[in-house]
Amino acid sequence: MSGFQATIIISRREITMPTAFSRGLAIGAIAVLCAGAAHATVFTSFSNVNNYSWRVTYMPDFDQRRSMCTGIPGLPSNGSMYCVPVATLNVAAYVANHGYPFVAPGVGQWGSSQPATYNAATQNMADLGSLMSTHPTNGTGGDGWIDGSVAWFNPFFFSVSHKWTSGFYSPKASDIAAAGFGGGLVAFAYGRYTHSGNTLIQRTGGHAVTATRVVRSNGAFTMHYRDPADDATNCTQSGWVDKVYNTPNVVVSNNNVPVVMTEILMGSTDNQRRFIDMIMVVRPRFGLLNSAPNVLTTIVPATFQPGGGGPSSQSTTSPQGAIVEFAQMPDLGCTVVLTQINADIRRLWKHNPLGNQWTSIGDITFAQGVAVGRQREVYVGVRNGVRVYNLDADPPTFTQITLPDSAQPDVIIYDDDTDQVSVLDKAGGRILLFTRNMSQFIREDLILPAVQFGSFPSLAIMCDGSVLVASELLNGVRRFTRDMTAGGRLVFAETITHPSLIAPRNLVSDEECRLLFTSNGVVRELVKVGGAWQPEPNSLFAGLNTTGRFIPSRSRSNFDPQLHSGPAWNNIDPSEITDTGFAPPCFGDINADGVVDFADLTLLLADFGQQASWLSGDLNQDGVVDFDDLSLLLSNIGVACD
């Protein structure tokens, strides 16, 4: 990688990495690509909750095991511990060829074994491994996977979710499908466990792969994925191929907690079981807003498509009542929503993009304020208190916390970096601070007379830890900092002003400290340049209209170093990985309907003679649709493939 330097702020730390383009050039590249023809490479079908499928085609399948040969640099320890960087780079290479050419490794025919191409791929693996602090004998830790992937996928354009098994939650095949239905791409890790029946005893390492397909048929799951370690150590790129396994959901006891986990049935003979226990989801950055009182709309400025895709939008209508508030779950898929049933009652829902499923959680009297913690707990304000929901329990449960001094929870926010919950009580002019799950009250801070509140107050945390408060009764935003010499007491610091900050609502600060808000029903975005706030010139969201709420997506993780670190979370040596379940490629099934027929021939002929990266008709992935591709398709005409 070469060119400009970009500084990415992750969990209030900075990582500097080179990027292929500056942000302005990247925006221009997207605009140019979006003008070209798009070719579908992601396919979904949904009949009901027991019968659906998600599939992505043209996903790269880089080899992690790379030896040093003449003119070939190789990787440390021949890449034996590089499954995490390589599984992630598969996604990055797909992204680069599908609308985002500035994402390293950039546009290319990455299946080629030409030395220049192969060495470029190897260098990108080394660069990503460096960002992830990949160890040549232990592999990549969870915090390294987070930091490296969030830096690699610029947070201005992408949101990245990392979800580990924790408590009653474990990522499953259905979560991977839901991420795909929502527009995401997924790399995941499976853990190898010793066990006694369905009681898991010890994790003995794990391995990272890249998802390409999830099928649920009559309730049974099958998964396809690219395995970085499915070839012996070599100096050339091997052919791309999926591994395919049955992946049932199993109720197990993990850390003495009953949890449903997806098992990968590999037929291993070591008396250990493999369970999915971590997923990484990469999505183009998106926004959620009310396009009508009872309609929740997802806006994606640019989707994953060859030649650029988007903008796109997808709307869903609440089953009952106008939408009052909503919050994004940390998996970048599901959303929790409050709707108005009558003057006193509001209903809490969970919306899943997989089949547009709305699940009622329950009715709540005088509910207001919704937030979601990075560990998936859901906070809902009620009269003089807050309910803390566990939606992963079956059925969902909640604990109700009473606020001190009859405080009313008008706004609730969760700070991922401190794992603290802030509650704004506008009548009392104060902010109450709690630990995660609101198990412990920390302190109260009075913020009057700096702020006067109307009906729509806003509360946000900046990436530097300062607290922002806004009200539609006031222009501008009030910023407070914490005086750590006085027990963390909030101290008024400044009023942020700009002509667009007129009666601001829905205030949010993103990972790079930009301000997003709505004014008069229109989304605005400000960035601080040279000490002054000004409109973000390349905003993905400015100008969108909303009848109520607006929130942008953001990268989140439930990583817990006490649970997800140590030797148990080291990577498995490739020599210990079961090499079964290979699925030969089905050349010619361009539309992914399971059969090679004249519909596929029509699609290939539409691309015939074109030269570009991963056109739908480029079956052999050599960068041009020609007679070689036509011959491959015709040789398989009439073949049914799974």
Buried (B, 14 or more C-beta within 10 A) or exposed (E): BEEEEBEBBBBEEEBEBEBBBBBEBBBBBBEEBBEBBBBBBBBBEBEEEEBBBBBBBBBBBBBBBBBEEEEBBBBBBBBBBBBBBBBBBBBBBBBBBBBBBBBBBBBBBBBBEEBEBBBBBBBBBBBBBEBBEBBBEEBBBBBBBBBBBBBBBBBBBBBBBBBBBBBBBBBBBBBBBBBBBBBBBBBBBBBBBBBEEBEBEEBBBBBBBBBBBBBBEEEEBBBBBBBBBBBEBBBBBBEBBBBBBBBBBEEBBBEEEEBBBBBBEBEBEEEBBBBBBBBBBBBBBBBBBBBBBBBBBBBBBBBBBBBBBBBBBBEBEBEEBBBBBBBBBBBBBBBBBBBBBEEEBBBBBBBBBBBEBBEEBBBBEEBBBBBBBBBBBBBBBBEBBBBBBBBBEEEBEBEEBEBEEEBBBBBBBBBBEBBBBBBBBBEBBBBBBBEBBBEEBBEBBEBEEBBEBEEBBBBBBBBEEBBBBBBBEBBBBBBBBBEEEEEBBBEBEEBBEBEBBBBBBBBBBBBBEBBBBBBEEBBBBBBEEEEEBEBBEBBBBBEBEBBBBBBBBBBBBBBBEEBBBEEBBBBBBBEBBBBEBEBEBBBBBBBBBBBBBEEBBEBBEBBBEBEBBBBBBBBBBBBBBBEEBBEBBBEBEEBEBE
